[in-house]
């Protein structure tokens, strides 16, 4: 662990419904949450940090590890990358290199790194084809089925290995930020995770350590601490979600189509086969045509 890393906790404000940004003026200021915003390390056996390989994940790992190091509990941190698998034609659903960037984040702070994939679905592509329609703001099965369940299984694996003789207590840290959407702005920084339940073997706390950071502050954390970022940002992408994500902005999709033409062709073929438009506002064929022009 690098001891000279300046924490960004002082800048962090006090989730997971909408992924992509809206203008700040589109929603009102959010009152400070009533829930506690200081994470209690002593109350948790371990903390899982979800790392997609994106810029927010880099700042997230930095913040969690910095706070853990200051509390003398860096040994409790585990970084998890959920592998989204490949399409039928063998294309990676996520950006090539995202896994390696996530691994670099964990390596920089000297904490364990794990990669897991859904036990039920070979890939997000298989889940989409089985569903017969694309994910959307009100059908976020891509997150719930592929990431949340996989994270729960990893937490069970980690907690079970500890043989505590009681329900394990885990923190689940995610990189959602208030600036990104109204739904995320209204999320508490700390709350009981829905994977917890009465009589279950787990008690999980959702923790949003970088909830109050702006995009510029996220990049500032990267610059100040030499944190690795994915090359897609240098190529014009604003976010690093799936390479072809129905929740992405049209601008990001057009740029991604330019960078990933073969993948988008396969997705466009699936759009035709399923008879379901990729986004209500625009089809994949339209996106591809704009990208080519």
MARSE-885437 format. One record per residue (C-alpha): x, y, z. Coordinates in pm, whole numbers, plus 32768, in hexadecimal, padded with zeros to 4 digits. Example, Ala and Ser with C-alpha at 12.3 -4.5 7.8 and 13.67 -1.06 7.14 Angstrom:
// MARSE-885437
PT,84CE,7E3E,830C
PT,8557,7F96,82CA
//
This chain:
// MARSE-885437
PT,8000,8000,8000
PT,8088,8155,7FA9
PT,8083,8226,80E5
PT,8095,8376,8036
PT,7F47,8353,7F84
PT,7E6E,8480,7FDC
PT,7D10,8404,8039
PT,7BE7,8490,7F7F
PT,7AFE,8444,80A0
PT,7AE0,85B4,80F6
PT,7A59,85F7,7F9C
PT,7966,84D3,7F96
PT,77F9,851B,7FE0
PT,7726,8481,80DB
PT,7588,815A,7D3F
PT,751C,8093,7C6F
PT,73EA,80ED,7B9C
PT,746E,81C8,7A86
PT,75C8,81B2,79F2
PT,75F7,82DA,7914
PT,7614,844D,795E
PT,750D,8559,793B
PT,754F,86CF,794E
PT,7574,8739,7AB9
PT,745D,8836,7A8E
PT,736D,8721,7A30
PT,7335,86C1,7B9A
PT,732D,8783,7CE1
PT,7431,8782,7DF1
PT,7411,865A,7EDB
PT,7403,8684,8054
PT,750D,85DB,8127
PT,74A1,8475,8173
PT,743B,841F,82D6
PT,7502,82DA,82CA
PT,7667,82D8,8350
PT,7767,832E,8246
PT,789B,82AE,82FC
PT,78E2,8142,82B7
PT,7916,806E,83F0
PT,7A39,7F88,83A3
PT,7A24,7EDA,84F4
PT,78BE,7E70,84AD
PT,791C,7DB5,836D
PT,79E3,7C79,8331
PT,7A4D,7CDB,81D2
PT,79FE,7DD4,80BC
PT,79C7,7D7B,7F4F
PT,7A1A,7E91,7E59
PT,7970,7E6E,7D07
PT,7A65,7ED4,7BF3
PT,79F3,7EE0,7A88
PT,7B3C,7F74,7A10
PT,7AA0,80CD,79E3
PT,7B10,821E,7A67
PT,7A1C,821B,7B8C
PT,7A9E,80C5,7BF2
PT,7C00,814C,7BFD
PT,7B99,8268,7CE5
PT,7AC5,8173,7DAF
PT,7BE1,8080,7DEF
PT,7CBF,81A3,7E53
PT,7BC2,822B,7F4C
PT,7B6A,80DD,7FEA
PT,7CD5,8072,800B
PT,7D40,81C3,8094
PT,7C34,81BA,81A0
PT,7C7F,804E,81EE
PT,7DF1,8096,820D
PT,7DB0,81B8,82F8
PT,7CD3,80D5,83CD
PT,7DDC,7FC3,83CF
PT,7CED,7ED8,8318
PT,7D70,7EC2,81B6
PT,7D72,7D47,81DF
PT,7BF4,7D4B,81CC
PT,7BE4,7DD4,8067
PT,7B9C,7CF6,7F3A
PT,7B80,7D81,7DD7
PT,7A89,7CC6,7CF6
PT,7A66,7CDB,7B7D
PT,792F,7C3D,7AE5
PT,7987,7BA5,7993
PT,7867,7BD9,78A0
PT,78DA,7ACD,77AC
PT,78CB,7AC0,7632
PT,77CC,7AC8,7519
PT,777A,799E,743D
PT,7885,7A10,7347
PT,7989,7A2F,7459
PT,798A,7BA8,7490
PT,79BE,7C25,75F2
PT,7883,7CCE,7678
PT,7953,7DBF,7747
PT,7A78,7E8B,76CB
PT,7BB5,7DC2,7688
PT,7CAE,7E1E,7794
PT,7BAA,7E7B,789B
PT,7C02,7D4B,796B
PT,7D74,7DA3,795D
PT,7D31,7F08,79CC
PT,7C62,7E89,7AF2
PT,7D7B,7D9D,7B50
PT,7E72,7EBF,7B43
PT,7D98,7F84,7C37
PT,7DA9,7E6B,7D36
PT,7F1D,7E37,7CFF
PT,7F69,7FA7,7D3B
PT,7ED3,7F92,7E97
PT,7F4D,7E35,7EE9
PT,7DF9,7D93,7F1E
PT,7D70,7C44,7E9D
PT,7CCE,7C43,7D45
PT,7BC6,7B4E,7CCE
PT,7B11,7B13,7B84
PT,79C3,7A64,7B83
PT,78B4,7A1B,7A82
PT,7745,79CB,7AAC
PT,770D,7863,7B0E
PT,75C9,7856,7A4D
PT,761A,7913,790F
PT,7750,78DC,783A
PT,7749,7A4C,77DD
PT,7670,7B82,77DE
PT,763A,7B3D,766C
PT,7598,79EE,76C0
PT,74BD,7A99,77C4
PT,7449,7B9B,76C5
PT,73F8,7A97,75BE
PT,733E,79C3,76BC
PT,7275,7AF1,772C
PT,7221,7B4C,75C5
PT,723E,7CC0,7601
PT,7346,7DBF,765C
PT,7384,7E40,77BD
PT,72F0,7F94,7810
PT,72C5,808B,792B
PT,719A,7FC6,79AA
PT,7224,7E6E,7952
PT,7382,7E70,79DE
PT,73AD,7CF9,79DC
PT,750C,7D2D,7950
PT,7575,7DB6,7AA4
PT,7499,7CE5,7B88
PT,74D5,7B92,7AE2
PT,763D,7BB3,7A71
PT,76E1,7C9A,7B70
PT,7613,7CA3,7CB0
PT,75DF,7B2B,7CC3
PT,774B,7AED,7C6A
PT,77B7,7BE1,7D7A
PT,76D6,7B32,7E74
PT,776B,79E0,7E19
PT,78CB,7A6A,7E45
PT,786F,7AFE,7F96
PT,77DF,79AD,8001
PT,791E,7904,7F8C
PT,79F5,79F9,804F
PT,791D,79F3,8187
PT,78FD,7879,8182
PT,7A76,784E,8174
PT,7A92,7910,82BB
PT,79C4,780C,8378
PT,793E,7910,8469
PT,7824,783E,84F5
PT,7732,795F,84BD
PT,76AF,7A2E,8399
PT,77D3,7AE7,8303
PT,77CE,7C64,82F9
PT,784A,7CF6,81B2
PT,7865,7E4C,8117
PT,781F,7E66,7FA2
PT,78C3,7F9E,7F14
PT,784E,8027,7DC5
PT,78B6,8153,7CF5
PT,7766,81F9,7CBD
PT,7767,8375,7CCE
PT,7654,8475,7D10
PT,76B6,8541,7BDE
PT,7656,8428,7AF2
PT,74DC,8427,7B19
PT,73BA,848B,7BF8
PT,738C,8324,7C69
PT,74F6,8308,7CD1
PT,74F3,845C,7D77
PT,73DB,83E4,7E59
PT,748E,82A6,7EC3
PT,750F,8296,802B
PT,7686,827A,804B
PT,7660,815C,8141
PT,7536,806F,8158
PT,74DB,7F02,8185
PT,750A,7E4C,803A
PT,73E1,7D92,7FAD
PT,74B0,7C51,7FA3
PT,748F,7C4F,811E
PT,7357,7BB5,81AB
PT,72B3,7B3B,82E8
PT,733C,79E8,8346
PT,7442,79E3,8231
PT,75B3,7996,8255
PT,761F,7AF7,81FE
PT,7602,7C60,826C
PT,7678,7D43,8154
PT,76A2,7EBC,815C
PT,769D,7F83,8019
PT,77A4,8095,8025
PT,77D2,81AC,7F25
PT,7923,8248,7F86
PT,7940,8335,7E5B
PT,77D1,8398,7E4E
PT,781F,850B,7E6C
PT,7937,8524,7D6C
PT,790E,85D5,7C1F
PT,799F,8545,7AE0
PT,7ABD,863E,7AEF
PT,7B08,85DC,7C56
PT,7B11,846E,7BEE
PT,7C15,84BF,7AE7
PT,7CD1,8593,7BE5
PT,7CEB,8461,7CC8
PT,7D7C,83A2,7BA2
PT,7E79,84B0,7B51
PT,7EE7,84E9,7CB8
PT,7F1D,8377,7CFD
PT,7F90,82EC,7BB1
PT,7E62,8208,7B8F
PT,7E47,8147,7A49
PT,7D20,818E,7964
PT,7C9A,80DF,782F
PT,7D0B,815C,76DA
PT,7BA1,817B,7664
PT,7B89,82C4,7724
PT,7CAB,834B,7656
PT,7BEF,82DD,751C
PT,7ABC,83AE,756C
PT,79E5,82D5,764D
PT,7946,837E,777A
PT,78E9,823C,782E
PT,796C,80D9,7834
PT,7837,7FFE,7847
PT,77F8,7EE0,7756
PT,7879,7F33,75FA
PT,7715,7F32,7578
PT,7634,7F9E,7696
PT,74C6,8005,7660
PT,74E4,80F2,7789
PT,7606,81B3,76F1
PT,75E2,8306,764E
PT,75C3,830C,74D4
PT,770D,83C6,74BD
PT,77C7,82B6,757C
PT,771E,81A6,74AF
PT,7782,8249,7367
PT,78E9,8267,73DB
PT,78E8,8101,7458
PT,785E,808B,7309
PT,7983,8135,725F
PT,7A77,8087,7349
PT,79C3,7F34,734C
PT,7923,7F05,71F3
PT,791C,7D87,71F4
PT,7877,7D75,7349
PT,776C,7E6F,72E2
PT,7722,7DA9,71A6
PT,76E0,7C75,7279
PT,7601,7D3C,7364
PT,7545,7DCF,723A
PT,7504,7C71,71B7
PT,7477,7C10,730B
PT,739D,7D49,7308
PT,7304,7CD4,71C1
PT,72D9,7B6D,7238
PT,7231,7BD3,737E
PT,715C,7CDE,72DB
PT,71A8,7DC5,73FD
PT,723A,7F1F,73D0
PT,7385,7F4F,7487
PT,7314,80A0,7513
PT,71BE,813D,74FA
PT,725B,8270,745F
PT,7344,81C8,7364
PT,7393,8077,72CC
PT,74E6,7FD3,72B0
PT,74DC,7FF4,7135
PT,74A6,8168,7159
PT,75C6,817F,724E
PT,76A8,80C2,715F
PT,764A,81A1,703C
PT,7697,82D9,7106
PT,77E2,8240,716F
PT,783E,81FB,7005
PT,77E4,8357,6F95
//
